[in-house]
Amino acid sequence: MAVKINLFYNQAAAGWSETYYASTNDPYTLVNSLTDRQLQAFVWFRSSLTQFYAVRASVVGSPRVSYSRLLPSKFYGSNALSVGTDTPDVVSTDAVCKLTGVARQVRRVFIRGLPDDAIKRDAYGAFVPSSSLTKGLDSMLSQIAGLGWQIQYYQKPAGGGITKYGLLLISPSTDHGNWTTLKLNNAAQPFVEGDNVVFQKVPTKYLPRFPRQAVVKATGVSGSFATISIAYPMLTTSFAPANMQVFKRTLLYDPIAQLDFERFSEHKTGRPIGLLRGRSPAVQLSR
């Protein structure tokens, strides 16, 4: 089992996050085992106005169980290379970096909250990171690799195509009060318990907050058609969707082994991060 790790940052009127993954089923222990030294490695090289605000770990799957930790105010960037350049002219300026896993899987991550002095060009006009940014990215990689954090990717089907199955009927489960049973337009059972499945063309008017992705809790047969059950407690009566489909998506994880700077770019940031309430349909753990 895996958890999704969100690192939340604030700077003035902007907020953003970075996402990684780890192999565990205990988000509480993962979040609270992070030391001050590990946390500081993610922010010290950024602008002194950039605050490392919170960490959240969420179990991948449904229902989504998570644990959030708001960090003390001491986790700020410390990079003030010269007067007038510590505050970025545009908060959304970021360093686009390539994460490469042990199995050579690749994902990009946007490192934001940088001071102006970190953004440089060489004599030929090409972007080059400052020495401070380079050291900061190296310290981030050291912690990410040491913690065993990973890249999430999808396994492509052997034939290169995805088989999608139509849904004939969606009904409240007779076995579990918080489950919903879906009848497939297929006689053979294509799924097994524990499979990750994705839904398309969900009629949200009739299925409010229906998960786009879910874990198969149980499989069965109804008449001559295969059925699957997922965690969705909001259905009270049976419903026949017109065009809704489901297919299997195999999630795999590759431990991060390399982080390389590629270029500087601009991406919009969101509102400042608050108390992390209502930002995702997750069950918050409390201990």
Steps between C-alpha positions, in 0.01 A plus 500: 500500500614856433434847638498830315713770665408867452743771612323836539669840470382859545644832390304819556173464302595176325512133589609183323594138562740228387403133475693179565412141598625242751443129561314479833146470630553727803477873413512601868840342564643623170410865566608506863830321437630792288772681694569874505816445297309310230225761483747791484671341199189570292486874568831654615616596148177680410404862560489605865130579448424139403354294784493120507150490643377141529543135406216263418513125428198323349450130436462442125160347436148532632400592763782750516648504852743783570697673772606866489765679703520880514865597545629759747589840355876436517501326161570797270742548216823677587625604158563876489799542273481875459271786593195529277526158341370272775134548410413356157346748259255224403422237766409244235855489356624147548784265422381206290687192620497144372462217750638166379434172677711188542298336220550814282146630540485880465283776645536880516467704817476881526718654774355842589556782744843581358687829549589702191869423540434130448377564145791555263603471135838421358683695225294319236165575659440152642351465847744394772423454871694698757747318723257539791214344303726216387596425861135520601390253235782265603388516864140430396608196298706371790196506728255366239726207414579433865131492587428263214242730338379396159349592163154365420437374148248287312579163350401489135301192386704241311295553184531876518126560543264542797186287519203699630183342636155657500288504816142370491393571858635664815341389828557527877695198618306233690818388678645826626322825588777723366550317170337526160467212254544557127373255239728479196382449145725196486451135594862421588647668808789726384593624849625354827477633853757777555509621137515877440222603262417826324152624412407712199184690404375505858153666526586720798143629520385156613826381659633792710866473601534169322873411495679529167737231621429222749621167634295188434378374841322187377400322179194292419234399251146630447305283262734450205698821560813568706485747788750697707457688828673825598490733800225752424238550775281769343276282280155420641321357194608311188597707199559405134766728346482566128863513387711450812812284458766340720849370426798367691805715567807340652692740723872439544770686692865569425740622776646840412873482425578821311385866487617719210436868431357557149381861469316787665133550424176667612202316647202644682483459876184460703370672810701485825472165677272519804407226746478234226130455568281427202789482254440130433240234584721325756441340838730682742676282759530628854706343778 
